[in-house]
């Protein structure tokens, strides 16, 4: 196989790509925001906050509230979100067979809190696939959509950005990966995508997009573009 287009590292986002957490988080967050007097639906909450790191989410909520969020509100939100995730979160349908078929290193790069990422991956039984290879925005100055997290991952894993492929579901994650010089495959189960990014609606499509049927140690991504 030629080295052209070769991929030596697959980087997965966590929420919405590995774990089906976003509907749970959005439901709890929207409910708590409505209790503050902010009018927002669960669906709008998903659109607004998916892929957004905690600091950016706090600014968005304060802007909508028109003032400072009450003391202790975010702490209570964190407790409620984690309790709901612990009780309800499941793997994204079809992701386990994908992870079982991977023949190259894979890791996680998430804007989520380290504690939440550990909780969801552990609850879903996916943590073992990424032992020692879980990275979060807490390790960089800027989370997604900045490229900092993906560049950190490439450096720590010893793989040039051009030989990394990122599996993402959010606009901010796609922007971050592209800014880092990485190829992107966007998981869009609802069919909504924008921009010149390889998109797919079912995890059953991902093995083919990653070229996992070729039997080689390195893979060559199909269906994405820069």
C-alpha positions in Angstrom: 0.0 0.0 0.0 1.2 3.5 -0.7 1.7 5.9 2.2 -0.6 8.4 0.4 -3.6 8.9 2.6 -2.3 6.5 5.2 -3.8 6.9 8.7 -1.8 5.8 11.8 -4.2 7.1 14.5 -8.0 7.3 14.9 -9.2 10.0 17.3 -12.7 9.6 18.6 -14.8 12.4 20.2 -16.6 11.0 23.2 -20.1 12.4 23.6 -22.3 11.5 20.7 -19.6 9.4 19.0 -18.7 6.7 21.6 -21.4 7.3 24.2 -25.0 8.2 23.6 -24.9 10.9 26.3 -26.0 14.1 24.6 -29.8 13.6 24.9 -29.4 12.9 28.6 -27.2 15.9 29.2 -29.4 18.2 27.1 -32.5 17.1 29.0 -31.0 17.8 32.4 -29.3 21.0 31.3 -32.5 22.4 29.6 -34.6 21.5 32.7 -32.1 23.3 35.0 -32.0 26.3 32.7 -35.8 26.5 32.6 -35.8 26.5 36.4 -33.6 29.7 36.1 -36.3 31.3 33.9 -34.4 30.7 30.6 -36.8 29.5 27.9 -35.1 26.7 26.0 -36.2 23.3 24.6 -34.3 20.1 25.0 -33.6 20.1 21.2 -32.4 23.7 21.2 -30.2 22.9 24.1 -28.6 20.1 22.1 -28.0 22.4 19.1 -26.5 25.1 21.2 -24.3 23.1 23.6 -23.2 20.0 21.7 -19.4 19.9 21.6 -19.1 23.1 23.7 -16.6 22.9 26.6 -17.7 23.8 30.2 -16.2 27.3 30.2 -17.9 28.2 27.0 -21.2 26.7 28.1 -21.1 28.7 31.3 -20.7 31.9 29.3 -23.6 31.1 27.0 -25.8 30.4 30.0 -24.8 33.6 31.7 -25.5 35.5 28.5 -29.0 34.0 28.2 -29.7 34.7 31.8 -28.6 38.3 31.5 -26.5 38.2 34.6 -24.5 36.0 36.9 -25.6 32.4 37.5 -26.6 31.8 41.2 -23.8 30.5 43.4 -23.7 26.7 43.4 -25.9 26.3 40.3 -23.1 24.7 38.2 -22.1 22.4 41.0 -25.7 21.2 41.4 -25.9 20.8 37.6 -22.8 18.6 37.5 -24.2 16.3 40.2 -27.5 16.0 38.4 -25.9 15.3 35.0 -23.5 12.7 36.4 -26.3 10.9 38.2 -28.4 10.8 35.1 -25.5 9.6 33.0 -24.6 6.9 35.5 -28.2 5.6 35.4 -28.9 5.9 31.7 -25.9 6.3 29.4 -25.3 3.6 26.7 -22.8 3.1 23.9 -23.6 4.7 20.6 -25.3 1.9 18.6 -22.7 0.0 16.5 -19.6 1.5 18.0 -18.4 -1.6 19.8 -17.9 -3.7 16.6 -15.9 -0.7 15.1 -13.6 -0.6 18.1 -13.1 -4.4 18.0 -12.1 -4.2 14.3 -9.6 -1.4 14.6 -6.0 -2.4 13.7 -4.3 1.0 14.4 -4.1 2.9 17.7 -7.2 4.8 18.7 -7.7 7.5 21.4 -10.3 9.8 22.8 -10.3 13.6 22.6 -13.2 15.3 24.3 -14.3 18.8 25.4 -16.1 17.1 28.3 -15.0 17.2 32.0 -12.4 14.5 32.7 -14.7 13.1 35.4 -17.7 12.9 33.0 -15.6 11.3 30.2 -14.3 8.6 32.7 -17.8 8.0 34.0 -19.5 7.6 30.6 -16.8 5.4 29.1 -16.6 3.3 32.3 -20.4 2.9 32.5 -20.6 1.9 28.9 -17.7 -0.6 29.1 -15.6 1.3 26.6 -12.8 2.5 28.8 -10.6 -0.6 28.2 -10.4 0.3 24.5 -8.6 3.5 25.4 -6.6 2.8 28.5 -4.0 5.6 28.9 -5.2 7.3 25.7 -8.0 9.6 26.9 -7.5 13.3 26.5 -9.7 16.2 27.4 -9.8 20.0 27.0 -8.7 20.3 30.6 -5.2 19.7 29.4 -5.1 22.6 26.9 -5.6 26.4 27.0 -8.4 26.3 24.5 -11.0 23.5 23.9 -12.6 22.8 20.5 -13.2 24.6 18.1 -9.5 25.5 18.6 -7.1 22.9 17.4 -5.2 22.7 20.6 -6.6 19.4 21.9 -6.1 17.5 18.7 -2.6 18.8 18.3 -1.8 17.7 21.8 -3.1 14.3 21.1 -1.0 14.0 17.9 2.1 15.1 19.8 1.5 12.7 22.8 0.8 9.8 20.5 3.7 10.6 18.2 1.7 10.8 15.0 1.8 13.7 12.5 -1.6 15.4 12.2 -1.7 14.5 8.5 -1.8 10.9 9.5 -4.6 11.2 12.0 -8.3 10.8 11.2 -10.9 12.3 13.6 -14.4 10.9 14.1 -16.7 13.7 15.3 -20.3 14.7 15.5 -20.3 18.4 16.3 -19.5 21.6 14.3 -16.9 22.6 16.9 -15.2 19.3 16.7 -15.1 19.3 13.0 -13.7 22.8 12.9 -11.0 21.9 15.5 -9.9 18.8 13.6 -9.7 20.6 10.3 -7.7 23.5 11.9 -5.3 20.9 13.2 -4.7 19.6 9.7 -6.5 16.3 10.3 -9.0 14.5 8.1 -12.5 14.2 9.5 -15.4 11.8 9.3 -18.5 13.3 10.7 -21.1 11.1 12.4 -24.5 12.6 11.6 -27.3 10.1 12.4 -30.0 12.7 11.6 -28.4 13.4 8.2 -27.7 17.0 9.0 -24.2 18.0 7.9 -22.5 21.1 6.4 -19.2 21.7 4.8 -16.9 19.5 2.8 -16.5 16.8 5.4 -17.0 13.0 4.9 -20.3 12.2 6.7 -22.0 9.0 7.6 -25.3 8.2 9.3 -24.7 4.8 10.9 -21.7 3.3 12.7 -22.2 0.3 10.4 -20.7 2.5 7.7 -17.5 3.5 9.6 -15.5 0.3 9.1 -15.8 0.7 5.3 -14.9 4.4 5.5 -11.9 3.5 7.6 -10.9 0.8 5.1 -10.9 -1.9 7.8 -11.5 -4.7 5.3 -8.1 -4.4 3.8 -6.2 -6.4 6.4 -3.3 -4.0 6.6 -1.9 -2.5 9.8 -2.3 1.0 8.5 -5.6 2.2 7.1 -6.6 4.6 4.4 -9.6 6.7 4.9 -12.3 6.9 2.2 -15.1 9.4 1.9 -13.6 12.5 3.7 -12.1 15.6 2.2 -10.1 18.6 3.3 
